[in-house]
Amino acid sequence: MKYTYKITVFLLLILCLAGEAFTQVSATDRRYIRIGSLQTFFNSYFSKRAWNNVYYEGLVWPADYLYQDNDVIQRAWLGVDDFTDADGFYYEKWASYITQGNVDVSLFPVVLKQTAKFDIPNVFVDGNNISAPYMGDIDVIDPTIPADRIVESVVNTKAGVTMKMRVYAFSQQYHDNYFIKEMTFINTGRVRYGDEPALNGPVKGFRIGWGTRYSCSRDAYMHVGAGGVGWGQFSWVSRSRFRPEDNNAMPYAVHSSKIPTLTESEPIDQLEWIRAGFSFLGQATAIGFDMIGGPHANGKGRLTAPHFVGTGVLHVDKSASDHEDDPNQPVVLGWHAGDTYPSTGDVSPADVDKMVNAYNYLAGEPYGSGKGGGNRFYEDNVSSITDRVDPSAIHGDGGGTNVWITYGPFDIPFGDSVKIVEVEAINGLSRPQCEDIGYRWFQAYKNDQDKGPFTLPDGSTTDDKDVYKNSWVFTGRDSFMLTMSRALRNYSSGFQIPHAPQPPEVVNVESKGDRIDLIWTPSPDELNSNFAGYKVYRSISKPDTVFDLIATLPKGTTEYADESPARGFSYYYYISSYSDGTNNTEGKYNPTGELESSRFYTKTTEPAYLKRQAGQNLKDIRVVPNPFNILASNLQYTGEDDKIMFLNIPGKCIIRIFSERGDLIETINHDDGSGDAAWQSLSSSRQVVVSGIYIAHFEVTEDQLDPFTGEVLYRKGESATRKIIIVR
């Protein structure tokens, strides 16, 4: 009877995997998720290195703005005990570093695909399809999936364990800043590409784990002045606090079996039961100001590092035969030095000692003296939120600090599996809060006599600018834990969160002479009883800023004319569908009320603008502003400090800009038929030009007629010049 049960389980697993196309997947293949405020990519080989040869990319939050990458690297390992490989070699301990370099050696990716609930909307700006570059993100459309996106990967390993991961991503506004990663480890006996098993015995002592390093963030790296921010050198590691009775005397772990009872209204201290490790930006000895939050001290103080980023544990099977959650897992939830880690060499009999070290690391033994454990957390090394303790001096590793999480050991009979579910998330202060709080801190930073009062999150006041700033920054920790809670409630419910209505399938933004038109197709959900209508949002001058709501429209509406734009300014839009809230009344998974489709489905990244009628005479050409003075930027094109406009120009012409001595600086091909063109004060090599006198030469490229009279306005080859004065 027991034997029959095992055969049945194995057949079910085979059926589950039978739908996958087991072919070799490139080690460099990846899939991007771009639908929520948290966006990133996933690799084919079950782990990640974020370096793209220019910067560390990935885990972008909030994705509305530039330079919000937080990923650095996830170092991951798997190991087994008492193992004989397919070639007959025996290992007391066998382990593999899960890295791109071990693809085709011990890792064999066979599936990587992304499934979407619906097609990516097509968004056009003046006829240009700005969605086109992202159409390759999706492999399959399946309206029945529980999430908005699911990325699936399958990797066979030399240990005969097939690793399967399903990443669930949501675009609903309260659940769009985390990814749920459901990982199943199946004893298939497959040790290379393909689906034929080469092993058929039990897997003993299976362990898996990772150290994940976060930078917190690329924006801070660019603006704070401490270069190590870019690779996480100054990132603190912390964890959710826990009650002693839940600790079970395990120094690196946080445990609870009560989490699924949490609701949206639970007090924040209840969220401490969640097993989570996370990072945030700490101090740097070489920086002459308090670095918490990453204030841009050489700008206007904007906080560039509000990010609290990390991993929570949602479920771990007790064993291959008991799929209840094990509150005693993970084995390790702690910290480990970033660039001090075990190598497994070529994963061959010659590397036995290295593999033993890696296996012991997975069991909770730090690799390297003093390089891991339970006493390097933020809370163990500071006494107040303004302590200027440099985390890089504590861990002593130039690579920074990892959130260290490991699981096991599991014995997995042939055909059986164990499941581990994690959530990776980011939360923190909003961009307006970063600007307001950072600027108020900046005022006091520049004026030693400014003692406030500064208002704290609880409504009390302080005269200390750093206490003020840091108190607000650390509210991001509570926001992060709330995100952990929402992810857990979503997963525990079987992904039953309410969904926002689907966005329009096509959006067209058209620049006109007296307005900007927005035209769209109806949402496929418009016939649903809870569908309320559409909302139109707009930003001015740049897309990486706060968008303002400019119109709320009833269902049945498919167009909107924006008649308020001013000439010379760039405008960006998105359109959301929204519900009336009747499908979101429980308050169990998120706050009640209206739900909106994600802005990232229809957000434009290219500008629309009022098109001036083409000029009718070369003598009418104007340069605005002229002279250009960078100190008067607030009187010019707000938000586009370097922009110079050419007005009343021919509809088809070439604009060449020369230095005073005759060097060609830039060439602009103007062919849209309008009377306006912009120059961002850049040379052809993308360098901002210096102070000086410049000459703009306008050459007509084709004959142009008056559309009403047929009179010739310009003949090909006619030209004019204008002098431009730039002061920086």
N, C-alpha and C positions, 0 to 999 in steps of 0.2 A: 504493500500500500504506500509506504514511504517512498519507495523507488518510483512508483507510478507518479506520485506527486511531483518529484524532482523532474521527471521527464516532461510532465505537463508544463511546469514552470519554464523549463528550458525552451520548449516549443513556443510558448507565449513570447519569450524574449526574442527568439528568432523571428517570429511574426512581426514583432514591434520594429525590428531592424530590417525586415525584408523590404520595406518600402524605400530604403535608402539605396542610392546608386553607389555601390562600393567601388570607387575608382580612386586612383591616386590624386590627391589634392596638393597643389603647390604649397611649399612652406611659407611663401610670401603672400598667399591669398588671404584676403580679409573681407569682412562685411561691416559697413557703417550703419549705425542707427542714428537718425537725425530728426526725430519727431517731437522731442520734448526739450525741456530746459537743460537736461543732462544728455550729452551726445558723445559717442565714442565709437571705436571700431573693435572688432574681435578677430583674432587670428585663427588660423586653421589648426594650430598644434596645441591648443588648450592652455596657453599661457601668453604673456605679452611683454614685449619690450617696446617702449613708446618712442625711442629715438628715431628720427627720420632723416638723420644726417645734417639737420639744421637746428632743430629744437625737439623737446619732448612734447609729443602731441597725444591727445586723448583725454577722456573724462573732462569734457569741456562743460563748465557750469559757472554762471548762467550763459547758455549758448547765444543769448541775445547780443553779447558784447565780444569784442576782439580779445585775444590773448588770455583766455580763461582756462587753458589746459592745466590739468593737475596730475596727470599720469606720469610716472617715470619708468618703473619696471616692476614686474611681478616675477620673482624667482620661485619656481615651483619644482617639487620632486615627488616621485612615487617610489615605493619600496615594498619588497616582499621578503618573507623569511623562509629558510629551508627550501630553496628553489633549485630545480634542475631545468635548464633551458632546452629549447628544441634541438640543440646540437649535442645535448647530453652533458653539458658542463654543470657541475653542482656548485651552488653558492650558499654559504651560511646566511649571508644577507646580500640581496641584490637590490640596487637602487639606480634610478635614472634621473638626471637633471632634465626637467621639461623645458627645453629651449629649442630655438630654430636650428641650432647646430646639431641637435640629435635627431632631427627628421631624417629618415632613411637609415638611422642607426638603431634607435630603440623606440622611435615614435613614427607612426605611419598614418597620417591624416587621410581619411577616406570620404568624409562628407563635410561640406561647409555650405550652408545656404541660409537665406533670409526669406521668411514668409510674412506677407502683409495682409491685413484684414481687407484692405481696399487699395486700389491703384493710387500712385502718387498723383496729386492734382497737377494739371498743366497750368503754369502761371506765365503770362506774357506781359512784357512791358514794351510798348511801342513796337509790337511784332516780334520781339526777341523772346524766345522760350527760355526763361531762366531756370526752369526745372529740368531741362534736358540733360545736364551733366550728372544728375542723380538717379536717372531712370535705371541705371545698371545696378543700383543697390538691391533691387528686389528680384528674387528668383521665382517665387510662387505667390499667387493670390489665393487666399482661402478665407472667405467671410465668416467661417465657423470658429476660427481660433479665438481663444479667450483674451489674448492681448492684442495690441495694435501691431506689434512686430514680434516675431520669434526668430532668433538666430540659432541654428542648430549646427553642432560640430560633432563628429565622431572620429576618434583616434584609436587605432589598434596599438598595442605596445608589445615589446619583446617579452614582457612578463605574462602574456596571454590574457591580460585585462583590457577590455575595450572601454574607453572613457567616452561617455556620451554627455554632452551639455546642451541644455536648452535655456537660452536667455530670453526672458520675458520683459518687454518694454511697453510702457503705457503713455498715452498722450493726454489723458485726463489731467486737469490742472493741479490736482492735489496729489497725483501719483506719477508725475513726469520727471522726477529727479532721482530715480533709482532704477536699477536693473536687478531682477530676481534671476539667479543662476541655479538651475536645477541640474545637478550632476549625478549621473548614475554610472557606477563602476561594475561592469559585467564580466564574469569569468566565461569568456567565449572560447578561449584557447587560441585565438587568432594572434599571430605574432608578426605578421607583415601585412601588406595590402591584400585585399580580397577577403572572402568570407569563409575560407576553409580553415577549420581549427587544426593547429599543429600540436596542441597540448590538450589533455582531457582530465587532468587531475585537479584536486582542490588548490586554491590559492591560499597560502598561509600567511598570517601576520601582515596583511595589506595595510599600508599607511600612505597617506597623501597629505600634502601641505604646501604652504607658500609663505613667503615674506614679500609684502607689497609696500613699495615706497611711493610716497606722494610728494609733490613739490610745493603746492599751496602758495603761490601759483606762478604760471608763466608771466602774468601781469605784474606780480610783485618782483619777479626776477628782472623785469625790464625797467622798473621804476623806483625800487627801494635802494639799490646800490650794492647789495650783497650778492655776488655772483653765484655762490653756492645754493641760493634759493632755487636756481634752475634745475638742480638735480636732487633737491630735498635735504641738503646738508643741515638746514636749520629747522627742519620740521620736527615738532614734538610728536611722540606717540602717547596716546591715552586710551582709556577704556571706560565702558559704562561701569559705574560703581555697583557694588553688589552687597547683599546682606550676608553677614557671617554665616548664618545658618544654611545659606544656599551654596556656600563655597566648597564644602566637602574637603577642606584642607588642601586643595590643589592650588598652588601659588600663582599660576598663570591663567586660571580659568574663571569664567563667570557662568553660573548655571541658574536655570529656572525652568520649571515645567508649567508655570502659571500664565505665561505671556498671552496665550490666545484669548484670555478673558478681557484683555484691554479693549476699551472703546475710545472714540475720539474725545470724549469728555473726561477721561481719566486724568488725574493730576500728574504733573510731569515726573514726580518722584517715583511713580509706579513704573515709568519707562526704564528705570535703572535695572529692572529684571532682564532686560534684553541683552544677550551676549553680543557685544560689539567692541571692536577696536578701531581707532580712528586717529587721524593726524591733523595738525594745524600749524601755521607758521609761528615759530618762536623768535627768540632774540638772536642777535649776532654781535659779538664783542666789538667788532670793527665799526659798527654803526653807532653814530652819536645820538641816537634818539631811541625811544621805546618802539620796538618793531612789531609788536602784536597788532595784527590787522593790516600790516604792510602799508602805513601811511605814505603817500607820495609827497615827501617833505620838500622836494624841489619843484613841485607843481603847486597845487592848491589843497593838498592834504588828502585827496580821495583815498579811501581805504582800498588797497589792491588785493588784499588777502583775507576776505571774510570767510573763506572756505573751511568747513569741517568735513572731511572726506574719509570714508573708511568702509569697513565690512561688518555686517551683522550675520549671525548664524540663526537661521529660521528652523532648520530641521536636520537631524542626523539619525539615521537608522541605528537601532541598538545592535543589530546583527543582520546577517543575510536572511535569517528566518524570522526576525522580529523587527517590523518596520515602524514601531512606535518611536517617538522622539526620545533620544538619550540625553538627559540633562547633564550627564558627566562628560559630554563632548562639547567643544573640541578638547583635545588633550592639552593643547597650548593655545592660549589667547594672550599674547604678550608682545614684547619688542625684541628685535634683533638688529645688530649693526648691519648697515646696508651693503657694504662691499666686502664683508667677511662672511663667507658662505662655503659650504662643502661642494667640491667638484666631484663628479663621478667619472671623469676621464672619458675613455672611449667605450665605457660600459662593457668591458670585456674581462675575462679571468685575470688579466694583469692588473686590473683596477679594484681588486677585492677590498683592500684597505680603505680606499676612497669611498666605496659603496657602503662599507660599514659606518664610516663617519656620517654619510648622508642619512642612512637609516636611523642612526642614533639622534641626529638632528630632528628627524620627523617624530621621534619618540619624546622629544622635549629637552634634549641635551644641547645647550648652546654650543655653537661652533666657534672656537677661539676663546681664550681666557677673558672673562669680563665682557663678552660681546653679546650677551643676550640674557634674558631672564625677567625678573619681576621688579627690579629696583631702578629702572631707568625711565619710568613713566614721568610725565610732566608733574603729576600730583605728588610724586615722591621726592621732587627736587626743588620745589618752590614753596614759599610760605605765604605769598600774596600774588595777586594778579599783575603786579607791577615789578616783581623780581626780575632783575636783568640777568637771568641765567641762560647762558648759551648752550642749547642742547648738543651742539657738536663737541663741546668740551666735556660733556657728560659721557656720551657714547664713544668718543675718541675714534670715530670712523669717518674718513673724509667723504664717504659716499652717503652719509646720512643714516636714518633709522627706518627699519621696516616694521609694519604691523605683521606679527608672526602668528600664524594659525596653522595647526596640524591636527589630523584626525587619525583614529585607529587605535589598536590594530583590529582588523577584521579577518576572519577566516571565511572564504567565499567558495563554496562547493561549485563544481563545474555546472554551468547553466544558471547559477544564482547571481544576485547582485546586491549592492548596498547603495543607498541614496543619501546625498548631502545637498542641502539647499542653503545658499547664501544670498545676501542682498548687498550690493555695492551702491553707495549713495553719497550725495553731497547736499549740504544746506548751509545757510548762513544769512547774513544781512543782505537786504536788497540793494540794488545799485543806488536808488535815491538815498537810502540810509547811509551807504558808504560815502556818498558825496556830502551829505549834510553833517554827519558826525565827523568825518575827516576834515572838513573845512573848519568846523568849530574848534577842533583840536589844533589845526594849523594856525589859526589866529593866535591862540595862546602860545604855541611853539615859537612864533615870531615875536611875541611880546611877553617878556618875563613878568610883566606887571599884571597880566590878565589872569586873574584867579577865579574867573567865573562870576556867579555860580554856574556849574554844569549840571544838567538834569540827568539823573541815572534812570535805568529802565524801570525801577520800582517807584519812581516819582520823587525820590529824595534828591538832594543836591550834594555836590562836592566842590572843593576849590582846586582839585588836582586834575589836570587835563588828561593824564595817563590813566588814572582810575576811571575817569569818564569814558575815554575811548575803549579801554579794555573791558569794562563792564558791559558795554554794548556789544563788543565783538564776541564775548563769551556767551551771549544769548544765542549765538549760532549753534552752540553745543546742544542746547535744548531743542532747537529746530531740527538738528541732525537726529536726535533721539526720537523726536516725533515722526520723522520720516521713516526711521527703523520700525516704529510701531505701525505705521500705515502699511508698510510693505508686509509685515507679519500678518496683519489682519487680512490683507488682500490674499496672501498665500494660503492662510488657514481656512479661508472661505471657499477655496477652490476658484479663485479669481472671479469673485462675484461683485466687484465694485461696479457702481453705475457708470455708464459710458456717456460721453458727450456726443451730440449728433455729428454726423460726418460732414466735412467741409464741402464747399462747392467743388465740382470736378474740374472746372475750367474757370480761370480768372484772367480777365484782360484789362490792363491799365493802359489808357491812351492819353498822351499829351495833346492838348488842344491849344488854340490861341487865347481862349478866354476861360478855360477850365481844364480840369483833368477828369476824364471819364473812367469809371470802374464798371465793368460789365461781367456778369458771371452766370454760370448755369446753376439751376437749383440743386440744393443738397439732395442726395438720394434718400435722406431721412425726412424730407419735408412733409411727407404724408403721415408721419408718426404724430400721435395725439399730443405728445409733450414738446413737439418742435415749436419754438417761439419765433425765430427769425434770424436776422443777421446783424453783426456789428462791424463797423468799419473803423479801423485804426490808422493813424498816420504819424510819421515822424518827419522832421524837417532837417535837411542838410546831410544827415548820415543815417545808416540803418542800424548802427550799434548804439542805440540810445533808447530812452523810454518812448513808447508809442502812446499817443493820446487818442481816446475814443472820440470820434467826430460825428458818428451817426449810429443810431439804433433803428433798425428797419424791420417791418413785419414780414412774416413768411409770404411768399409769392412775389417778393421784390427781387429783381435780377439786375438792377443797375443803380448807380449813384453818381451824380455830377458834383465834384468838389469845386466850388466856385470861389473859394477863399484864398488859393495860392497867390503869392506875389512873384513877380518876374525875377529871374536870376537865381531863385532858390531851388534846391532839389527836394523832391518829396518821395517818400517811401510809404507803402501801405501793406496792410493785411486785412483779410475778411474772415471772420469766424462765424460759424453757425452756433446758435445757443438754444438750450432747452428752457422750458418754463419752470423747472425744478421739481415737477411732480414725480420724476423718476429718481429723485435724490432727497428723500424725506427721512430716512432712518437715522442718519448721523452716526452710523456704526463704523463706516470706513473712512469718512471724510466729512467736512462741514456740509450742511444741507444747502439747498438752493440751486440756482442756475449752474449749468455746466456748459463750457464753451469748447469748441474744437480748437486744437493747438494752433497757435499763431505760426508755427514753423511749417505748416502745410502750405500756406498761401503768402507768406511774407516775401516782399520783393527785396532784392539785393541790388537792383539797378534803379536809377532815379527816373522819375517822370517830372516834367516841369512845364510851365507855360511856354508855348512856342510863339515867339513874336513873328509877325508877318515879315517876310524878307524885306530889307531896305530897298528903296527905289532909286537911290543915287549914292555913288561912292562918297560924296562929300558929307553924307549924313552919318557915316560910321563914327561910333563913339567907343571909348575905352573907359570902363567903370570898375573900380575907382581909379582915378588918375589925377594926381599921384597916388600910388599905393603906399600906405604907411602901416607896418605891422602893429604899431602901438594903437592904431585906431580900428583894430579888428572888430570891436563891438559896434562900430558905426557902419560896417560893411556887410558882408554876407555871413551872418552869425552861424557859428559851427563849421564854417569852411574858411578858415583864417587866411589861406593863401590864394583864394579864388579871385581872378580878374575876368570880367566879362567883356566880350566884344559885341556891341549892339548895332542894329540896323545894317547888318552886313548882307552881301548877296547870298541867296539861298544855296548856291553851289560855288565854292571857292576854296583855295588853299591859303592858309594863314601861316606865314613863316616869320619866326621871331628871331631877330639878330641882336647881338651885343652891339655896343656903340662903335666898336672897332670892326664890325662886319662879320663876326663869327656866327654861324647858324646855331641857334640854341634849341629850337623846337619847331616841328612842323605839325600843323593840325589840318586834317582833311575834313572840311565841312561840307556835307552832302545831303543833309536831311531836309533842305528846302526852307528852313526857318531863318529868322533874322538874328539869332543869338548863337554864340559859341563861348565856351568857358576855357580858361587856361588856369591850371593850378600852380602856376609859378614854378613849374618843373622843367628841367632840361630834358633832352631826349634820353639821357642816361639816368633819369629819375632823381636828379639832384635838385634841391631847392635853390633857386638862383639868388645871387647876392645883391646887395644894394647897387644901383647904377641906373644908367639910361639905356633903354632897349628900343628897338625899332620893330614894329609889326607891319609886315607887308602882306596885303590882301590881293590875290590874283584870281580873277574870274575863270572858272574851268569850263563853262559852256554858255552859249547864248541863253538869255533868260527873258521871258516875255511877261508883260503885265497880264494877269489872268482875266481882266475885264475888258481891256481895250485892245489887246494884242500888240501893243507898242513894245518895241525892244527896249528893255531897261538896261541890260548889260550885254556886252559882246565878249566872247571868249578872248582871254588875254589882257583885258583891261585890268588896271591895278591901282592901288592907293596905298599910302603909308600913314602910320600914326606913331608918334613918340610916346613911350611909356616911362614914367619915373617910378622907381621902386626904392623904398627906404626901409631898412631892417634894423 
